Amino acid sequence: MPNKVTKAFIKVGFWTFISRIFGFFRDVLLAAALGAGFLSDVFFIAFKLPNMFRRLTAEGALVQSFLPQYISEKNKGTNEQAKKFSSEVQSILLFILLLIVIVFEIFMGLVISILAPGFKEDPEKFQMTIDFASITITYLPMVSLMALWGSIAQASGSFFPLAAAPIILNLTLISGCVLIISELVDPIFLAFMVPIAGILQLIFVGLWVKKLGFFPHFIILKLTDKTKIVWKKFLPASLGAGLLQLNLLVDTILATLVGSGAVSFLYYADRVAQLPLGIIGIALGTALLPNLSDAENKNDLKYINTNLINAIKIGAIFSIPACVSFIILPSLLVEVIFARGAFLESEIHNVSLALSAYGFGVPAFVFIKILQSSFFAMGDTSTPFKVSVLSVFFNIILSYLLMHFFGHFGIALATSIVAYTVFFILFFILLKKKRLTSEVFRKLFLIIILILPFTIALILGYNLISYINFNIYLSLVLLILSVSIIWFCLIYIFGLIKMN
């Protein structure tokens, strides 16, 4: 992969990895503080609203629709013109988001009825979710504004602020969990920690962008022809880039109908499965977008093809072994990560089922993030949008059918099946548009062949540690370390990576 993209990928990947590690500590403490039942269901639904928007903006639509246009303005004009453009976009963004927050606050009961229809059967649970969500929704304008400022920093080659900002959210929620476990505060205090984190994130990213000299001005609402281009692309981009989030939202809504704890089972499983997506998929997509946008402006198809193939190769090298591990080791992983405090033995089994189903779809989730960057770099938000709409309908139907037979496992499995469908559609469209070539098949085929000895080694290692009954934490570390060494030796021997 060319040096510029590689450096960006390493920077984003590193800070995303650090963020996910803190995210794991956060979820471990959430499991200890809330378990996987009444309270955790309430918090996860309340947190779903702003968290979904965070992923649509910080990792999706706002960046995808704004960044290519901002880079174009910056290349064509002066830095002051680029700052003027970002100020105009910011003015509209703030107006829309504040309006959304006000409407949601007024009609929060209706919003929760849509998000968690199963909660209406328990009036106490339903009302508590409304109370929590009325607090957490105030995080929405903060995280979206942070995403805008972070994308401005990305255009200047500074990927650190936006990649590192989630660490602040995780640390803030960790603090709240510690206070709850210590019985110093009530669980609703955790809801207040979400907007507090938003304020701290704004200060952090804002100071960084100000230091770069590109901090946008706060101006009166202004819609111009240039900003219209961004907002015309935003809605299709939000559905296109937020494909996984929309399908996970469907999962959450249906899970409230399955029974108590189902929302939490899917949440904890998703958090583990999201690790390779966050570190690899999002990091690759983030690193690719500004570079592919620049290449599209120059019509450099060779550069685009080379970068996309290499990104898919890297995504496969990390995501396919992760997929196999999630299918073979779900119980071991869940027990090590979550089994403490209020987390029960039966909950380990249920979360493990969901993890194996979500884990199956990990490679597809990663590949989708990579391929979407090429469409957004072309300025094509309509194709991911159309595919996304179809996939959501397909996911609703398939999830509804499978949940009657397999409960929450069926809901998670449907999401993974839909992800592969979307990946293949986007993949063949890019082949047709000459952004990819048949060379990608050779690399993927070789990785799939090499995964067979990795799988055998993983199964043998898992059976060995089960037989000798060694310390579970140390056993998992040694197993992961051993199979990782085997895997990277294999891909090095067969020339998929080079030591330089």
TARA-V978959 format. One record per helix or strand. SS is the DSSP state (2 for helix, 1 for strand). FROM is the first residue (numbers start at 0). TO is the last residue. If there is no record, write none. Layout:
((SS/FROM/TO) (SS/FROM/TO))
//
This chain:
((2/2/33) (2/37/56) (2/60/75) (2/78/105) (2/107/114) (2/116/120) (2/122/135) (2/138/154) (2/159/180) (2/188/211) (2/224/240) (2/242/257) (2/261/297) (2/300/327) (2/329/337) (2/344/359) (2/361/376) (2/381/405) (2/407/431) (2/438/467) (2/471/492))
//
